[in-house]
Amino acid sequence: MLLIEVDGDWEAVARQGEAIQNIFRQLGAREVKKAATPQEAEELWKARRAISPALFRLKPHKINEDIVVPRDKIPEAIKRFEEISRRLELLIVSFGHAGDGNIHVNIMFDGKKAEEKKRAQEAVAEIFRVVLDLGGTLSGEHGVGLTKAPFLSLELDPVSMNLMQKIKDLFDPNHILNPGKIFPS
């Protein structure tokens, strides 16, 4: 599903909306819906917001990674995530913001099954390598955090990592702000 919003003056929005619908029809879209009212637009957005919670009907646990790739690399990224999914026998569901290349990659698994959980962790590392190979970045809108910290050196060179450590030391000489979260104590 692809949701597209246009905004601006009424005439421009009408023209752009019609052009977008025509492009999708030419490309063979199965269905093109146009929201005629704000309520109809809200119904479409409800479907988008329901994706993440609905995933738990598929598996009891998920790892949700927030990555970014150049927009023109989104199709390749998704294909490569599907290859990882098949090879590691895991369900991987991707959705996000095509306009800025931000993709929420959800690796679904059963945490009670040690082997499945291990494969899910392997999938994270492989997904990150794909993202960097495509010229992307490991984090989009949610930051690095604890779970991505071990992978940061895949994206940033030692000089950059050292500079960040020095900046942290400068502003936090006593290491009391988020101790040990990015840089080991």
N, C-alpha and C positions, 0 to 999 in steps of 0.2 A: 504494500500500500504506500502510496506517495501522497502526502498532503502538501498543497502549495497554496500560499496566501499571497495576494497582491494587495497593495494599498496605494492610496493617492486620490486624485480627484476622480469623480465618478466615471467620466468618459475614458480616462486612461485605464482604470481598473476594468471596465467593461471590455475594452479592446484587448488588454493583456490576458484577461480571463478567457476570452474567446480564442485567442491565438494559442494559449496553453492547451485548451481542450482539443483544438484541431491537431496540434502536434501529437498529443497522446493517441488520438484516433488513428492518425497516419502511422504511428508506430505500433498499432495493433493492440492498444490497451483493451482489456476485456470489458471494463466498465469505467466510465468517467462520470463522477457526480459533481454537481455544482451546488454549493450552498446558496439558497436564495434568501435566507434570513440569518440573522445572528444565531438564532436557536438551532438552525440546521448546521451551521458551522461548529457550534458547541458540541453537537452530537458526533460530528466527525472527529473532533479533538478528544472526545471521551474514549473513542476506540483507541487512539494513540496512547492515552494515559493508562488504559487498561492492560496494555501489553505486559509490562513488568510484573504486576501482581498475578496475572494469569499464568505466567511461566511456572509458578509453583504447582500447577495442576499436572505439569509434565514430569517434574522431578522435585524432590523435597529440598534440594540445595542448589545454589547457583553462585558462580563467581561472576560479578559484573565488572567488566573493564571498560573504561572510558578512554577511547583512543581517537586520534585524528590522522587522517591521510589526506593528501591533496584530492580535491573533488573528482578530478578525472581518474583517480586511482581507486575510487570506491568499488566499482564493479570487480576489479582484479582482487582487491582485498577480500571482498565477500566470497569470491570463488576460492581463494586460498584458505579462507576460514572453513569453507565447506570441505575442502580436501583434508584439513586437520581433523574436522569432525568425523569424516568417514574413517580415516586411518586410526584415530584413537577411540573410535566407537563411542562418541559422545555427541549429545545434541548441543549444537551451538546456534543460538538465536541472536541475530544482529538487527538493530534498529537505531535510528538516531536522527541527525540533522544533516541532510544531504547538502544544504546550502553552505555549510562551513566545514564539511568533511568529518564531523564528529560522529562517531559510531559507538553505541553501547553494545559491547559484545558480551553475551551471557552464555556462560558454560554451565550447562545443567548437569547435575550429578546427584548420586545418593551418597551422602557423607558417611553412612554406616558401612559402606563397602570400600574398604581400604584401597583396593586396586583401582576402583573407579575414581576415588578422590585423588589418587596419585596421577592418574591420566589427566584429570582436570588441571592439576598444577602444571603438568607437562604442556598442556594446551596453552596455558597462559604464556609461558616462555616462548612457545612457537609463534603465537599470535603477535607478541611484542617484536619478535625478529622480523615477521612479515611487515608489520607497520613501519619499522625503521628502514627495511629494504625498499619500501615504496616511498620513502622520503617523508614519512609522517612523524608523529610525536606520541609518546607513551601516555600523555594525559591531555584531555581537552578541558572540560569545564569543572572537573572535580579535584584537580591537583594530584600530587604524587602520593602522599599518604604512606602509611606503614607498609602496605602490601606491595607497592611499586618501588619502594626505596631500594631493595636489592637489585632491581633492574636498571636503575638510573644510570649506572656507569656504561650500560649498553648504548645509551643515547649521548651522554656527555663525556668528553675526553677528560683525562686526569687533570689538566690545567684548569678546566672549568670547575670541576669538582673541588679542587684545592681552593680556587677563588671563592666559591660559595662557602666553604668551611671558614675561610678567613673573614668573610663578611659576617657570618654568624658569630664567630669569636669576637669580632669588634663590637657588635651590638648586644651580645650575650656572653660576656667574659666569664660569668659564673656558671654557664650552661644550665640555667634554670628554666629556659623556655623550650618546651618540647624536648626534654633531655633524651638523647639516644634515638630519636625518631628517624632522622636522616643520616646523621653522622654518629658512628659508634662513640660511646663515652670513653 
